[in-house]
Amino acid sequence: MGTSLSQGSPGTTNWNAVAATYRSEAVPVDRVVQEVWRAAQSEIETDWQALLGAPIIATCLDIAVRSETPSQALTVASREIARARESSLATEVAKRAIVQSFAGEDRPLRFVQALFAEASNYLVSRDLPAYVGSAGRNRTIEDAIHFKDLVRQRVMDVVGTDVPPGDPTIQRWPEFVMTTARRLAGREL
């Protein structure tokens, strides 16, 4: 019999602002995404802009683009992550994005959209269950699932058709991630 521990967001001002968006139906989903991404960049230890901007994540994108099948890409990426000793929550998100990148024609775009959507899904999922109940925007589990789908779609819309210019090299990747995270936080258009 195993147990697991759910790690919620820290009780900081930024994450408290996110929690307020989970309670109020009046807050539009685009504002929820902005608050999540503002908070996601506010802690040095858990700065998702830095986590997703790591060279190993750019390597995962490159593997997704160059591989012939999702299983091949996942195998190669898992091997590269282990070889580089870069296993982290961000690389787990990247592996999910690798598989999802094969769902469409434009693999780099699908990877980037899935990467940010999966990171957002993680950030929302770790706290949202505490806000499902008789009051607020997520009264039922179905409401919460629908809400997470809306957040995911909004993230994908904000990421839009933006992919790293030219070949997604490790040198350009951190700047691309920074720009995308800032747009998600409503700080750059």
Buried (B, 14 or more C-beta within 10 A) or exposed (E): EEEEEEEEBBEEEBBEBBBEBBBEEEBEBBBBBBBBBBBBBBBEEBBBBBBBBBBBBBBBBBBBBEBEEBEEBBEBBBEBBEEEEBEEEBBEBBBBBBBBBBEEEEBBBBBBBBBBBBBBBBBBEEBBBEBBEEEEBBEEEEBBEEBBEBBBEBBBEBBEEBBBEEEBBBEBBBEBBBBBBBBBBBEEE
